[in-house]
Amino acid sequence: MTDQGSKAEALNYEQAREELIAIVQRLESGGVPLEESLALWERGEQLAAICQAWLDGAKAKIEAARQMEQTANES
């Protein structure tokens, strides 16, 4: 695994989201050379995946809590 990959996995949701926002703003501002744009795009994809993983995990926890509550209420 690369150092950047290790760093990316260690980010919490807020850190990944803030970095992703900065990348999007930089790409939208224009004037970024093609090679750098591609690197930023790839990093943005990594960050989006990290954010999605955090959101999926939170959703799973909520669903599990709802199931536990529903099971407790049915007993």
N, C-alpha and C positions, 0 to 999 in steps of 0.2 A: 504494500500500500504506500502511496506517495505521502510526503509530508503534508501537502495541501489536502489530500483526502482525510488524513488523520485530523488535521485542524478543522476541516469542515464537519466531521462527525462530532467533534467536541462542542460545536456551537449550540446554544439553546435557541429556541424559536425566535426570540426577540433579536438576538444577534444576527441570525441568518436573514431575518426579514429586513433589518436595517441595512445590511450589506447589499441585499438584493435591490432594495429601493435605490441605493446609491448607484448601483450598476445600471439600472434602468434609466435613471436620470442622466447618467453619463452618456449612455447610448443614444438617448433621445435628443441630447444637446447637439449631436453631430460633431463633425470635425475629428472623430477618432479614426486613426488609420485602420485599414481593413484587418491586418493581423491582430491588432489589439482588440478590435471589435469582436473578432472570433473568440479570442481568449476570454473576454468579458462575457460573451454569450454563453460559453461553456461553463464558466463559473456561476453565472446566473441560473443555468439549468441545475447545477449541483445544489445551489442554495434553495431553489424552488422545491427540489426533492426532499431536502432536509425539512423545510417548512411543512410540506405535505405529510411527511412521516410523523412530525410532532402533532399535527392536526388529527391524523388518523389514530394515533395513540390516545389522544384526548377523547376522541369520539368513542373508541373502544371502552375506555374507562367509564364514560357516562352510560353507555349501553349496558355494561356489566352492573353498574350501580342500580340502574333502572330495573334490570332483571332480578337482582337481589331484593329490591324493594317490592317488586311485584310478587315474587315468590313468598316473601315474608307476609304480605298482605293476604295472600291466598290461604295461608296456614291457619 
